[in-house]
Amino acid sequence: MLNTLRNNSKTEKDLLEQLKECPVSEITGIVSISGVTAGRAGGENIWTLNTELDAWRINGSSIKTTPLHIKKKVTDEELKSIQKVIKAETIVRIKARMIEKSVFGRPDALLEGFIEEVSNDKELNEYLKELQKTVTYVDPDFGSLVFDRMVKWYGGNIIWGEDRINLNLLLDDDENIASSLEVAKDLWNNQLMWQKRVCDYAVEKLLGLKNESWLEEDEEEITAEEFKKRMKLEAITVRPNGEFEFWHDDGDLFWGHSILISGDLNHGLEDADIPG
């Protein structure tokens, strides 16, 4: 699905209209680790291309390190063509209509064309090398947490109960994990309670669905206890606002879909889903 940007009452349409009024500039920058992605609304033929430059300069000026968000409306063929030349973690020179403070209060640009891949920009090459270095945060309770640039979170393999699971901590607006760490420590300090609540909630919300729609041929109905035994916790993802997600292997209850239980510290458990 096409993601519609919102900041107060502003929309992607407002952004594109603003950018169309901007002059064309030559911009050289580092393509983010996500490369070129795209989305479109159901029934539409045109894609909205998205990419970011982690560091960039205009017409040879000094480097800016606030990410530059780039968009373009493209056809299938245009998208494939652009993805072939604008690749993740390369330095490219493009033509784009750019504004440093858009309707969303950030640098945004409308892609007009690809010029070339750049190899001789010493400063940007050095910045790229720094970006690619492993970044680790050491916490006295959770140990070493490694930053994943693709998803922009710190992660580690942590003991929960008798098992090791993945803990993922998202950054706040200041790119800090302190708030997420507080949420995680609250969960870990009360893990027996949360483990029981999560399993009970999964049974409450999903056992009926399993027995009504997801039984194999000749499979008998699943009991609550069997349901709990088959689901296995694999990861907990935490957000700085207090929200969290418990991700489980489904033990083939839902034919390989994950079991996702989510909520927040203030309101408790609020949703159960089987994504995948």
ZIZI-V612074 format. One record per run of one state. SS is the DSSP state (helix for helix, strand for strand, loop for the rest). FROM is the first residue (numbers start at 1). TO is the last residue. If there is no record, write none. Layout:
SS:FROM:TO + SS:FROM:TO
//
This chain:
loop:1:6 + strand:7:7 + loop:8:9 + strand:10:10 + loop:11:11 + helix:12:20 + loop:21:23 + strand:24:31 + loop:32:36 + strand:37:39 + loop:40:46 + strand:47:58 + loop:59:63 + strand:64:64 + loop:65:67 + strand:68:74 + loop:75:75 + helix:76:85 + loop:86:90 + strand:91:99 + loop:100:107 + strand:108:117 + loop:118:121 + helix:122:131 + loop:132:135 + strand:136:139 + loop:140:142 + strand:143:148 + loop:149:152 + strand:153:160 + loop:161:162 + strand:163:170 + loop:171:177 + helix:178:189 + loop:190:190 + helix:191:213 + loop:214:223 + helix:224:230 + loop:231:231 + strand:232:238 + loop:239:242 + strand:243:249 + loop:250:258 + strand:259:264 + loop:265:267 + strand:268:273 + loop:274:276
//
